[in-house]
């Protein structure tokens, strides 16, 4: 399941994400998705796995 939402970025952050995305060969949205997944992976490595149940909308 995918969840769509709008993310508002200031111009500097958006331009920097575009730069990084271009550098890594991704689109801005793919770069943001990758960064989110890395953030979650880092959080879980430090704090333990995040366990979601069906009631919270997990698949």
RODO-2510 file (C-alpha; in nm, 4 decimals, decimal comma):
residues 59
     n   res          X          Y          Z
     1     x     0,0000     0,0000     0,0000
     2     x     0,1267     0,3465    -0,0855
     3     x     0,0359     0,6630     0,0983
     4     x     0,0364     0,9862    -0,1014
     5     x     0,0892     1,3211     0,0632
     6     x     0,2218     1,6657    -0,0160
     7     x     0,5518     1,7769     0,1286
     8     x     0,6376     2,1446     0,1394
     9     x     1,0092     2,2253     0,1183
    10     x     1,1791     2,5596     0,1329
    11     x     1,3551     2,6514    -0,1905
    12     x     1,7076     2,5900    -0,0598
    13     x     1,6234     2,2407     0,0671
    14     x     1,4437     2,1536    -0,2574
    15     x     1,7366     2,2712    -0,4689
    16     x     1,9843     2,0796    -0,2521
    17     x     1,7713     1,7647    -0,2799
    18     x     1,7670     1,8147    -0,6579
    19     x     2,1476     1,8422    -0,6549
    20     x     2,1878     1,5244    -0,4489
    21     x     1,9294     1,3412    -0,6595
    22     x     2,1080     1,4390    -0,9799
    23     x     2,4415     1,3322    -0,8301
    24     x     2,3021     0,9891    -0,7362
    25     x     2,0979     0,9440    -1,0538
    26     x     1,7588     0,9608    -0,8844
    27     x     1,4603     1,1915    -0,9085
    28     x     1,3951     1,4270    -0,6170
    29     x     1,1077     1,2111    -0,4893
    30     x     1,3140     0,8912    -0,5155
    31     x     1,5972     1,0610    -0,3268
    32     x     1,3586     1,1705    -0,0514
    33     x     1,2139     0,8181    -0,0315
    34     x     1,5658     0,6706    -0,0099
    35     x     1,6608     0,9227     0,2620
    36     x     1,3488     0,8349     0,4631
    37     x     1,4270     0,4634     0,4427
    38     x     1,7865     0,5277     0,5521
    39     x     1,6629     0,7408     0,8430
    40     x     1,4304     0,4606     0,9559
    41     x     1,7078     0,2014     0,9195
    42     x     1,9427     0,4170     1,1291
    43     x     1,6739     0,4798     1,3932
    44     x     1,5959     0,1083     1,4209
    45     x     1,9634     0,0132     1,4458
    46     x     1,9944     0,2434     1,7474
    47     x     1,6532     0,1904     1,9076
    48     x     1,5248    -0,1476     1,7912
    49     x     1,2808    -0,2462     1,5214
    50     x     0,9617    -0,0453     1,4943
    51     x     0,6756    -0,2943     1,5179
    52     x     0,3502    -0,1826     1,3594
    53     x     0,0281    -0,3778     1,3984
    54     x    -0,2635    -0,3980     1,1540
    55     x    -0,4612    -0,1404     1,3512
    56     x    -0,1960     0,1232     1,2786
    57     x    -0,2198     0,0697     0,9042
    58     x     0,0750    -0,1651     0,8554
    59     x     0,0583    -0,4169     0,5747
***
